[in-house]
Amino acid sequence: MAAKKSTKKSSSLFLAAKKIIPGGVNSPVRAFSAVGGKPLFIKKASGPTITDADNNTYIDYIGSWGPMIVGHAHPAVTKALAKAAARGTSFGAPTELETTLARMTIDAFPSMDMVRFVSSGTEATMSALRLARAYTGRDKIIKFEGCYHGHGDSLLVKAGSGAATLGIPSSPGVPKTLARNTLNAQYNHIESVEKLFKKNPDSVACVIVEGVPGNMGVVLPKEGFLQALKKVCRKYGALLIMDEVMSGFRLCYGGAQQVFKIDPDITCLGKVIGGGMPVGAFGGKKEIMEQLAPLGPVYQAGTLSGNPLAMTAGIATLKILGRKGVYPRLLKRAKTLTDGITKIAEKAGVECSLTSAGAMFTLFFNAKRPVDYAGACACDLKKFSRYFKRMLEAGVMLPPSQFEANFIGLAHTPEVIGRTLEAVEKCMKRL
Ligand SMILES: *Cc1c(COP(=O)(O)O)cnc(C)c1O
């Protein structure tokens, strides 16, 4: 057995960071709070691996929480970025790159007639909510417990991801008057949505839902759930917003809406479409999108929106993903990995269930497969934490929380997946 990995340098960098950055991190999910221990500070990454400050290299299944689907530092992306940087990093004026990425996005998401770029998924969902509220002239929104849509005020009520991990799904600092307008339903329970609509028939602007929830771990929509959601929105004159920040380009070249045949009014994107640079987008039907300034009265803006470097990384990434045969290959690898993990867990007698959607998956330490937030919360978090630590020691970096998705990318070759499964086999023993 190899000697225990040294993480001295990471520890000292963390100590220095903690003095001047709250918790030492700029996003709470990075802090390893749920699993104990200290976060690793990263020096570089390449293809499927990530290397920390102490020169330990890990097979990476975080993939920057989704964006790095073509692998870290893909030469086509880094070359395009270097060229673009030499031409200037920001102009505050439109470029052709924005129209190019807009065209690629709309082609992949037929439900969108128009799209606007922002700098994060949070901005995309916040702007989509404002637009839905303005368009319908209503204030209330319906979201689902355990879904995460970024950290906008209206959306941080019973939220998933880091908010769930840290036990602060409803953050202090969100004004009560605003939180009152956020109604929470149970995912996969259409009656819970109908009940909210019946109580508030004329005041719900929209329902916002993740394409496939990944922020309470991956949870699949039950057959007909999304269709029923669209129908109930129509009935009450509310818009359906599909937040595909995570699921976009994860299940196919397009979104969950393509897989489940849903035509949302507004779609939010982020993560993959920025290819590792800060990008978000929201788009939808023309008559809705035309409400945005400067065409319409709904204000939304950004100094760095549509930034040329960000657009360049997005275009280069989508070009790779758009090649023939890419998704079948990616999904086949995902299946090899998830089937392998399931088999090993069964053999080792570990109580768990695995849920996957395209190139993302979650191994839940709960024999009963979660279909909603309550199910995800019923997992054995201590067992998850043990598994996480063992996997890290075995050279595999998993997301440091049970309530997150693992991300598989094109750089996870069969050889890399084979090595991952060897680690899984070792770590599942007497877990
Ligand atoms: C990550 C995520 C967001 C937030 O995106 P940021 O770029 O982190 O602001 C919103 N919605 C979903 C579904 C996400 O997974």
The ligand as an SDF file (V2000), in Angstrom:
LIG
                    3D

 15 15  0  0  0  0  0  0  0  0999 V2000
  -24.6760   25.4580  -10.6840 C   0  0  0  0  0  0  0  0  0  0  0  0
  -26.0920   25.7110  -10.8540 C   0  0  0  0  0  0  0  0  0  0  0  0
  -26.6160   27.0240  -10.8100 C   0  0  0  0  0  0  0  0  0  0  0  0
  -25.7820   28.2100  -10.4370 C   0  0  0  0  0  0  0  0  0  0  0  0
  -24.7830   28.4800  -11.3550 O   0  0  0  0  0  0  0  0  0  0  0  0
  -23.5170   29.3810  -10.8920 P   0  0  0  0  0  0  0  0  0  0  0  0
  -22.7360   29.5500  -12.1410 O   0  0  0  0  0  0  0  0  0  0  0  0
  -22.8460   28.6020   -9.8210 O   0  0  0  0  0  0  0  0  0  0  0  0
  -24.0650   30.6610  -10.3840 O   0  0  0  0  0  0  0  0  0  0  0  0
  -27.9500   27.2000  -11.0920 C   0  0  0  0  0  0  0  0  0  0  0  0
  -28.7430   26.1670  -11.3820 N   0  0  0  0  0  0  0  0  0  0  0  0
  -28.2840   24.8970  -11.4360 C   0  0  0  0  0  0  0  0  0  0  0  0
  -29.2150   23.7890  -11.7920 C   0  0  0  0  0  0  0  0  0  0  0  0
  -26.9510   24.6270  -11.1520 C   0  0  0  0  0  0  0  0  0  0  0  0
  -26.5160   23.3700  -11.1560 O   0  0  0  0  0  0  0  0  0  0  0  0
  1  2  1  0
  2  3  1  0
  2 14  2  0
  3  4  1  0
  3 10  2  0
  4  5  1  0
  5  6  1  0
  6  7  2  0
  6  8  1  0
  6  9  1  0
 10 11  1  0
 11 12  2  0
 12 13  1  0
 12 14  1  0
 14 15  1  0
M  END
$$$$
